[in-house]
Amino acid sequence: MSDSNKSMSKKICIITGATSGIGKETAFALAEKGGSVIVVSRNDKKCISTVKAIKKKTGNNHVDHISADLSDLKQVRNLARQLKEKYPCIDVLINNAGGYFKTRLETVDDYEMNFALNHLSPFLLTNLLIDNLKESSQGRIINVSSSAHFKGKIKFEDLQLQNDFNGFNAYAQSKLALTLFNHKLAEQLKDTNVTVNALHPGLVATNFGKNNGLLRFYVRRLLNKNEITPLEGSKTITYLASSAEVAEITGGYFEKEKNTKSSDNSYNQELSKKLWEVSETLTNVSS
Ligand SMILES: NC(=O)c1ccc[n+]([C@@H]2O[C@H](COP(=O)([O-])OP(=O)(O)OC[C@H]3O[C@@H](n4cnc5c(N)ncnc54)[C@H](OP(=O)(O)O)[C@@H]3O)[C@@H](O)[C@H]2O)c1
């Protein structure tokens, strides 16, 4: 069910990873609905051209950008500082930037890349922006997870996967971590005006996985007939960001605009408490 055309008018919407794929489509959709959209991504030129394209297509001039490499926690802090200064009240934060790294890479902070980009980065950014989201009459945090999290295990004994690395397991661990974070944060914010929901966008034909080799990427694209378009893949994010139907839903996990169940592990309170504490230490969030 679609809301009225300009339902997001005056709402400050931050979207990470908005220069490609489902994040970009979401940015267009929220600008179309009148939102003030802040495109966040790592490539300044791509950010500028995305902003230009959104303004041109939607006629909405309230579109801005900040570039940051979100795998670098110092840059995440710097981004949060700029956002807090510019936008004392934030209505929507969409943690969408992410990736799948098949071979083991380390970030500048010496963390495993899947875990750092897909979990530690949104964990830190969200915690740093919480007070600004509480300023909104109805703040919404949206975490773009993946059904891969069903296969995830949190390896506390080797969280950075230095031994026995497997790319899919690393990605699955990072998305389970994000989903555990989603549910724990929703519980923490249950008496506030901020909701927190996660989603699986479907299998989407984006640039996802291109970094792991072009041949492999295009062969998979050719063989995979089940992929949906980025626009289709963005719909659940846009829905969670803008629909009145979900204004009071929190701690959910959505697929195709329906609240469904995430994995049993993702609701494990002991696991989420431990992961929260470890993530606090790794990101040094309270300093
Ligand atoms: N596609 C799928 O089938 C699928 C399925 C389940 C979940 N997901 C999730 O959906 C989300 C969006 O992925 P997508 O499919 O739209 O992929 P995509 O087309 O590759 O888009 C990813 C976005 O994240 C940005 N990004 C990547 N690394 C970054 C970094 N270090 N710092 C800042 N920004 C960074 C990219 O910037 P550039 O434009 O510069 O590359 C791009 O804007 C991810 O979290 C992914 O895990 C995707």
The ligand as a Gaussian input file, in Angstrom:
#p B3LYP/6-31G(d) Opt

LIG

0 1
 N       22.339000      -7.801000      -3.744000
 C       21.857000      -8.798000      -3.015000
 O       21.421000      -9.845000      -3.538000
 C       21.803000      -8.666000      -1.503000
 C       21.195000      -9.714000      -0.772000
 C       21.122000      -9.609000       0.624000
 C       21.627000      -8.469000       1.252000
 N       22.236000      -7.480000       0.517000
 C       22.767000      -6.314000       1.238000
 O       22.283000      -5.127000       0.643000
 C       23.168000      -4.038000       0.930000
 C       23.378000      -3.204000      -0.317000
 O       24.024000      -3.992000      -1.276000
 P       23.751000      -3.898000      -2.852000
 O       23.281000      -5.237000      -3.264000
 O       22.944000      -2.712000      -3.195000
 O       25.265000      -3.789000      -3.365000
 P       26.068000      -2.657000      -4.184000
 O       25.392000      -2.372000      -5.467000
 O       27.461000      -3.163000      -4.221000
 O       25.985000      -1.369000      -3.236000
 C       26.725000      -1.264000      -2.061000
 C       26.836000       0.176000      -1.631000
 O       27.682000       0.259000      -0.460000
 C       28.767000       1.155000      -0.737000
 N       29.960000       0.737000      -0.029000
 C       30.640000      -0.433000      -0.166000
 N       31.720000      -0.441000       0.620000
 C       31.734000       0.744000       1.274000
 C       32.620000       1.343000       2.199000
 N       33.734000       0.727000       2.618000
 N       32.327000       2.574000       2.661000
 C       31.225000       3.235000       2.230000
 N       30.365000       2.730000       1.354000
 C       30.619000       1.498000       0.868000
 C       28.962000       1.065000      -2.249000
 O       29.705000       2.163000      -2.742000
 P       30.268000       2.178000      -4.276000
 O       29.130000       2.673000      -5.119000
 O       31.420000       3.113000      -4.215000
 O       30.661000       0.765000      -4.613000
 C       27.509000       1.069000      -2.693000
 O       26.959000       2.359000      -2.630000
 C       24.434000      -4.683000       1.517000
 O       24.451000      -4.491000       2.911000
 C       24.285000      -6.154000       1.169000
 O       24.940000      -6.997000       2.092000
 C       22.319000      -7.555000      -0.852000

